[in-house]
Every structure is written in C-alpha cells, then in structure tokens.
Amino acid sequence: MIILKIGGSIITDKNSIEPKVNYDNLDRISSEIANAFNNKSLDIADGLIIVHGAGSFGHPPAKKYKIGEPFNKEEYPLKRKGFSEIVLSMKKLDLYVCESLLKHGIPAIPIQTSAVIKASNKRINNFDLEMIKNYLNEGYVPVLYGDIVLDDKLNMSILSGDQIIEYIASFLNPDRVVLGTDVDGVYNKNPKIHKDAKLIEKLSSLDDITQMESTTNVDVTGGMIGKVKELLTLADNGVDSEIINANKPEIISKSLQSKIVKGTKISKK
C-alpha cells in the first residue's frame, strides 16, 4: 500500500488571495497516477490513499481568522464563521481533486477530514479509520486533506496533511509514503533563496540537517520542518518515506512505480 501526499502549492496557486486551482498540475498528476496503474506497476487492490494540502483554499482564511491563536468567549462567533469557511473551501478543493482523478479512471472517494477527525491541542486524538479501511478493501482510493478540525483543548485547530499521513501510516502500516512538494526534497537551506543549497538525499534524524529553513512561504501547518518531523516519527515505526518534486513531469509516476527519482529518503535503516 502507498500513501501519496500532494502539496497544496502544487495543485493550487498558493500565493493567490482567492482560492485558485492549478488545473494544469492537477490534471498532469492525476494522469501520472493513472499511468502508474495502467503500467501494472501498481494494483488498486494493493491500496492507495491520497492526502493533499490546502494551498490557497485553506491558508488565506486560516490567517484571516487567526486560527491557532488564543481567543476569548466574545471572539468565538467570528472563529466559528472562519471554521465553516475553511471547511467549505477545503471540501471544494477536495472535490476538484477527486473529479480530476475520476476523469483519469481512478475511483477516488472524497473523505471530509473535519467529519472523521478530532484533535487535542493540535494533535489527532480521535480518527475513525474503519471507513478508510472499508473503502480500501473495496478497491477505492480515499482522498483526505489538511483541514480545520474540532479540538478538545483549543475548540478548533488546523490539522496538516502531514500529521494525517503519520497517523494513518502508524495504524495501517503502508509499504511506502511519498510526499510530492514543490522542491526536489529537503535542503540544508531554502533552495529558492540560496543557490548553494545542498539536497540532503537521506535523513534519519534532525541532526542530519545543519540549517533548516522553510522552502515555502509562511505555512500555518509548519512548512518543511513540520513534514520532516512527522516523517521521522514514521521512520521510528519502520515506515520509510520520500520527499520528491511533484512540479516536475513524470516524477510522481516514476516514484509510484518504485523507480529511482531525485529526492530525500527518510528512513532509520
């Protein structure tokens, strides 16, 4: 089984103030996933779970309503409004993703994250995995996403797709986890700013990184360092993962077919 994460910066224009889908990338990636199945390198029956990021559908409203910051009782009605806006916006993005996958023959099933997950102090403490298992057993491809969820301690909190992956993988024990981002992998510096940034081809701990900078704009879910921490937790549990560049054509397809591609492998082995 494979868990594939598609970054929000890949399938949306993350810098857009308004929600904006990157249809070219979304269609290409859906085609590449389908191609991996068509080449018989993957079998639907083996299981594929897709998790995608929020991009311009989730980050702007999360910042607008200052989700994640402390608030008092008088501010709660406004926060609830923000909660609803984010949930609706993310459902729309997930439908775009599933429609694209279905167009290419992938039996995608949209799973509303905020309807199946609760958190406590920004960490998952309740996740009904039974429906995920049932869909996998029937040959469907569940599609989840980073979202806002109810939080026992904070009323509400932003939940990253990376944490969802870590949680699912801890219980379902996939063979591989693949993260498609907008860079080739983890660098010692931000490669978008520093020309001398060096790709780290393998990580087994945060000590392997001498200088870590976010590779994207301000990300309310934690940026690259957050991804690495979640994936290192997976590595502790024996699940290897890799971070690759989903902006480059055919990288997703090759990775799903277990071909060697440029990227960062995160493993304790």
N, C-alpha and C positions, 0 to 999 in steps of 0.2 A: 504493500500500500504506500501511496505517496501523498504527502500534504504539500500543496503548492500555494505559496503566498505571492500575490501580485500587488506591488506597491501602489498606493494611491497616486503617486507622482507619475506613474506610467499610464494609467487609464483615465486620468483627468488632467486638466491644466491646474496644477496645484497652486499657482500664483494668482489665479483668477479670483476676483472678489465674489463673483457669482458662480454657482455650480456649472461646470463645463466639462463635458466628456471628451476625451481624446479618442474619437471614433476610429482613427487610423490604427492606433496602437491596439485598441481593444479588439478590433476585427483581426488584426495580424496575430495577436496572441491566441485568440480563440482558434484560428486556423492552425497555429502551430501545435496546440494541444490536440486538436483533432488529427493532425498529421501523425503525431506520435502513436495514437491508437490505430490509425489506418495502416501504419507500417508494422503493426502487430508487435511493436516493442512494448506496448502496454496492453493490458486487458481490463476493460471496465470492471470485470468481476473481481479483479485484484484490489480495487478500491482506490478512488481518487477524491480527495477533499480539497476544495479551493477556498482560500481566505483572501480577501482583498482589503486594501487600505481605504481611507476616507477621502484623501485629496481635497479638492475644492468643495466637495459636498459636505464634509464634516468639520474641517479645521476652521474655516471662517466663522461659522455660527458658534463653535465652541469658544473661540476667542472673544466674539462679540458679547456673549453672555457670561464670560469669565468662569466657565465651568472648570471646576477643580480648585477654585479659590473659596475660602471660608465665606459664609453668608449668614445673615440673621433671619429671623422669622418673617420680618416685613419684606425681605427680598425674595422669599420663596415663590410667590406667584410668578415673578419675572423669570426665575430659574426654571419653573415648570414649563413656561412658554418656550424657553430655549431648549429644554429637554424634548418637547414634542416636535419642534422644528428640526432638530438634529435627527430624531428617529425617522421622521417622514422623508427627510432629504436622503438619508442613507438607504432607506428602502427603495427609493427611486434609482439610486446608483446600482444597487444590487440587481434590480430588475433589468437595467441596461446590460449588465454583465451577463446575466442568465439568458437574456434574449439573444445576445451575440453568440454565446456558447451553443445554444439550441439551434441557431441558424447553421452552425457548422456540424451539427449532428451529435453534440454532447448532451446527454439527458440531465441537464442542470436543475437543481431544486433550490430555490432561494430560502434560506433559513434566517429569520429575523433574530439577530443576536440579542436585542433587548427583551425578547419574549422568552428566551431559554436560559439566560444567564443573569445571575445576581452577583454583586461584589461586596466585599467588606474592606474598607479602607484601600480601595483601588485594586484589590486582588480578588480573583474569582473565588467564591466560596460556595456557589451552587450552579451547577451546569447539568441539565438533563441531556445526557449523551445517548439515551435509548433511541430517540428518533433518528439521530445521526447514524447509529448502528443499523437501524432498520432500513434506512434508505440505501446504505452501502450494501447490505445483504441482498437488496432487490436490484442492484446494478445501477443505481442513480449516483449522481455527483452532487453532494451537498455543497452549497456555496454560502459561506458566512463572511462576516466583515467586522472591521473595527467600528465601534458604536458607543453610544452613551447608555449606561445601564443603571438600574436601581442599586443603591449602596447602603448596606445596613448601618454603617458608621457616618457616612457623609451625605446621605439622602440620594446622591447621584454622583457618578464619576465616569470619566472617559476610559474605555477599555480598548487597548490596542489589539490589532490583529495578531501581533507577535505573541502577546500573552495567551490569546485564544489558541494559537498553534502549540505553544508549550503545554497548555493544559490538555488539549486533545491528544497530543502525542504521548503524554505521560500515561494516559489510560489506554489508548488504542495501539500503542507501540508500532508505528509505521516503519517501513523499511527505510524510507528517506524523507527528508524535509528539504524543500527547495524554496529559497526566497528570491524573487525577481525584483530588483531595485533599479535605480537609475544610474548606478555606477558599477564598476567591474567587481566590486567586493569591498572588503574592509581595508582601509589605508591607514598609515600612521599619521597622515594629515588629510585635511579636506582636499581631494584632488581637483575640485572645481576652483580652488583658490591657489594652491601650491603646485607648481609644475614639477617639483622634486618629490612629490608624494609617492610613497612606495606601497605597492599592493602586498598585503600580508596573505600569503597563499594558504596558510594553515594556522588555526588558533586552537589552543587547548586551555587558555586562561587569559584573564585580562592583563596579566603580567607580560603577555606577548606583545602588548601594544605600549609603546613608549610615549606616544602622544595621540590622543583620540579627540577628533573634532567631528561634529555633526556634518554629514555630507549633504544635508538638505537645508532648507530654510527652517525657521523656528517650527518645531513639530511638537504639538501638545501631548503626543504619546511617547516621546522620548528619543526620537531620532535613531541614528545608527548604534549608539552605545546601548540603547534600550534593546535593540534587536540582538546584539551580541550577548547581553546578559541572559535573555530568555533562552537563547540557543545553547549557551554554556550549561544552563540547567538541564536542558535536554541531553547534552553530551554526558553529563553526570549520570543520567539514567540509561546511557547506552545507545541513544539515538543520534546518528550523525546528521549534519545539515550542511548546506552550502548556500552562499550568497552570490548571485550572478547578476549580470546586466540584462534586464528584460527589454531595454531600449534597443538592443542590437538584434536584428532579424536572425531567426533560427536558433538563438541561444536557448530559449525555453524548450523548443522541440528537441534539440540535441540532448539537453540535460535530462528531460523526461525519458529519453531513450538510453540513459546511462552512458552517453558519450562524454568524453573529457572536454570541458569548456573552461575558459578563463574564469576565475572566481576565488572565493575564500571558503575553504572547508573548515568546519568547526567540529572537532572530534577530540576525544580523550585518548584515542588509540595512537 
